[in-house]
């Protein structure tokens, strides 16, 4: 009996000792100090929606709920992560070409609305159109139409990718036809489905050569892009479209901010397109959105590079305060000592890696939008939020921790929220960014304060606020955006290790 008492004493002593020695982080919020507006969080329908959108209704409804729903299940759990923007891939027509498209993977071909005689077949891309409508039904109101390749009827080689990678694959005498095509797509979807494309992105990742035939794509040199934008703008203005042009979706964010050796004519794009003294200036065009968009690929490791490249974005925003920065595409392509692109990204390791990037893009680069690449994927790669069979008619699917980790941001930081000032020890240090606790705060238009906490540590930490905490939602190895505590009514809270958390204050 005596031995049992000693053991119990030692256990309780150890427990109390560990509790008293848990790291405490004092967090100070400044709701009146506002930074950028957060417009949305999103993903794209490439390439799976063309097939998954034709799966049995119950399954595709369930996937749409995971992506877009803000409702709750009967047990109180969330149906989905409430994405607030959706990128629709306007196909180039390689799917109709079949094997002659020279794109071997059928899932990476895309149908095109344009017929060879110049007429349109709006019954193409029906699977994608289903998800477009499903998003709208679940409350999404922001839609972006993006183009990898112009219609094959307009390209130099009648393919949806380049032959030499040296210049755009769009014939010069088809720039205006391309503008009319985009206008017709926008008009059709508005008139027939009541879908308003707020933005059209005509030039996706113009830096790459797009000559390997792995998917649709076209290179664009800066002068070509400027000229085409001016022509597309004139078409949109003539037809009184409210849709804005998103220029340019750079394949890496450093192509926006600096001159890249070997790609001088495809880089330094903020200065080239938005400096009024530039010969290729397009910032004064009526339909060009006052923002520059880029993709976070290959700039996430090491941590000093992650931070430095985003500080360069911030410097451009300071120089051009009338512009916003949107991060419009990312998945894990790079291989480094921390993570590899190959293999499904189902677990917390992937979710935490991406959460750190979201934090950096929002708090260092001041991104006003954050969008993942593939909403759904059949590949054994860290490129999707939902993983499914590579089956065109039916199959199984599963969600990822990444989906729910993104939901810690998208479900609670609603459109037009403001990022607000937050202070805590070592928040900007490289060591904390790599291995520590990342805290960011946002104020919704209803004045709700949302704090997202990414705990990269193995051990739990305690956060101490000066404000009352109402709710805690957790994504970790055991929970998917689960409400752990409601009506907390306290100023201190314990955050578990290896977790992504949302606090409502």
VENPE-V701761 format. One record per backbone hydrogen bond with DSSP energy under -1.0 kcal/mol. NH is the residue of the N-H (numbers start at 1). CO is the residue of the C=O. Records with the same first field share a line. If there is no record, write none. Layout:
# VENPE-V701761
NH: CO + CO
This chain:
# VENPE-V701761
5: 1
6: 2
7: 3
8: 4
9: 5
10: 6
11: 7
12: 8
13: 9
14: 10
15: 11
16: 12
17: 13
18: 14
19: 15
20: 16
21: 17
22: 19
25: 462
27: 464
28: 423
30: 421
33: 30
35: 419
38: 417
39: 368
42: 370
44: 373
45: 87
49: 45
50: 47
51: 48
52: 48
53: 49
54: 51
55: 52
60: 56
61: 57
62: 58
63: 59
64: 60
65: 61
66: 62
67: 63
68: 64
69: 65
73: 77
76: 73
79: 71
81: 66
83: 67
84: 41
85: 41
86: 142
87: 43
88: 144
90: 146
95: 110
100: 97
101: 98
102: 99
108: 105
109: 106
115: 119
118: 115
121: 113
124: 121
129: 125
130: 126
131: 127
132: 128
133: 129
134: 130
135: 131
136: 132
137: 133
138: 134
139: 136
140: 135
144: 86
145: 199
146: 88
147: 201
152: 92
154: 151
156: 169
162: 210
171: 154
174: 171
175: 172
178: 174
179: 175
180: 176
181: 177
182: 178
183: 179
184: 180
185: 181
186: 182
187: 183
188: 184
189: 185
190: 186
191: 187
192: 188
193: 189
195: 189
198: 143 + 196
199: 143
200: 244
201: 145
204: 147
205: 249
208: 205
217: 160
220: 206
222: 265
225: 221
226: 222
227: 223
228: 224
229: 225
230: 226
231: 227
232: 228
233: 229
234: 230
235: 231
236: 232
237: 233
238: 234
239: 235
240: 237
241: 236
244: 198
245: 287
246: 200
249: 203
250: 248 + 293
255: 252
256: 253
258: 254
263: 260
266: 263
268: 258
269: 255
270: 256
272: 268
273: 269
274: 270
275: 271
278: 275
281: 278
282: 273
283: 273
285: 282
289: 245
291: 289
292: 324
294: 326
295: 250
296: 329
299: 296
306: 302
307: 303
308: 304
309: 305
311: 307
312: 308
313: 309
314: 310
315: 311
316: 312
317: 313
318: 314
319: 315
320: 316
323: 320
324: 290
326: 292
327: 369
328: 294
332: 382
333: 331
336: 339
343: 380
351: 347
352: 348
353: 349
354: 350
355: 351
356: 352
357: 353
358: 354
359: 355
360: 356
361: 357
362: 358
363: 359
364: 360
365: 360
367: 361
368: 325
370: 40
371: 327
372: 42
373: 330
374: 383
375: 44
377: 386
381: 379
382: 341
383: 381
386: 375
387: 398
388: 377
389: 396
391: 389
398: 387
400: 385
401: 346
404: 400
405: 401
406: 402
407: 403
409: 406
410: 406
411: 407
413: 409
414: 412
416: 38
417: 38 + 414
418: 443
419: 36
420: 441
421: 33
423: 28
427: 424
429: 426
433: 429
434: 430
435: 431
436: 432
438: 454
440: 452
442: 450
443: 418
444: 448
447: 444
450: 442
451: 503
452: 440
453: 501
454: 438
455: 499
456: 436
461: 495
462: 23
463: 493
464: 25
465: 491
469: 490
470: 504
471: 504
472: 485
473: 502
474: 482
475: 500
476: 479
482: 474
484: 472
485: 472
488: 470
489: 469
493: 463
495: 461
498: 457
499: 455
500: 475
501: 453
502: 473
503: 451
504: 471
505: 449
